[in-house]
Amino acid sequence: MDTIISADGTGVRVYEQGRGPTILIVGPGLDDGTRTKKLATMLAKRYRVIRLHRRQYRLDLKTDGAGFSVAQEVDDVLAVAHHVGRPVIIYGHSSGATVALEALVASQPSFVGAIIFEPAIVVDTPWAGEDNEVITQARAALYAGKPGKAMAIFTRYSIGLPAWQARSVGVLTTLVPRYRRLAPSQIDDLQAMDALGPRLDAYAQIALPTLLLGGDRSPSRLGAPLAALERVMPNAERAVMHGLDHGADVKAPKKVARIIETFANKVLEER
């Protein structure tokens, strides 16, 4: 793929494989663009798959340590979509799903459909709490050189994982260098999600075919946004993956790929 330049002049980093109609993948937190490689490889048998390395998780761009806004990440998504041209189906996961929704709000004509996997949208209370306590505590842990503790705080009190599972996330973060490096970006991402505030009125204007996807083993905090979107989006349908959770794209990529393919085929046939 040729070099893609975002609205502010930043080069957009993507990974591309396959041929056919385009599926643009916007990954979740802690993703350096490699998390969805298996999923993309499966989809690439029939589609041109483009994985975005979100700028929120590009350490080469964070020279001053500051995070990026959702609007900046939306500009990157739209730069890729405009470069590719229609038809583009966007798949967003978690905070990446929020970015995908905002891209649809900004430019519906750039896409023909969307798969939204458990988006990190604000429905009622902010993800970091009314007093921003999660971010305050997580940043204190980061400043103390404890990225594992920061991720345990984030997953326990923002996502709603059980205490034992949040501790496991903390241990994994401590042991895996890539996760240690990206932990501060996850907290930046959390802050960016809350900065948007409630946006259901805007998402209600999205008329494109949209699949709202989630797992029945995900924390209830992650299911609430899907229920809220299902109520307000006029052309959305809901799909629940039984026995799977927020990590379904990694744990069961074949199943997620089949769901995406089925939806994409339906959307493209109806055009």
Buried (B, 14 or more C-beta within 10 A) or exposed (E): EEEBEBEEEBBBBBBBBBEBBBBBBBBBBBBBBEBBBBBBBBBBEBBBBBBBBBBBBBEEBBEEEEBBBBBBBBBBBBBBBEBBEBBBBBBBBBBBBBBBBBBBBBBBEBBBBBBBBBBBBBBEEBBBBEEBEBBEBBBEBBEEEBBBBBBBBBBBBBBBBEEEBBBBBBEBBBEEEEBBBBBBBBBBBBBBBBEBEBBBEBBBEBEBBBBBBBBEEBBEBBBBBBEBBEEBBEEBEEBEBEEBBBBBBBBBBEBBBEBBBEBBEEBBEEE
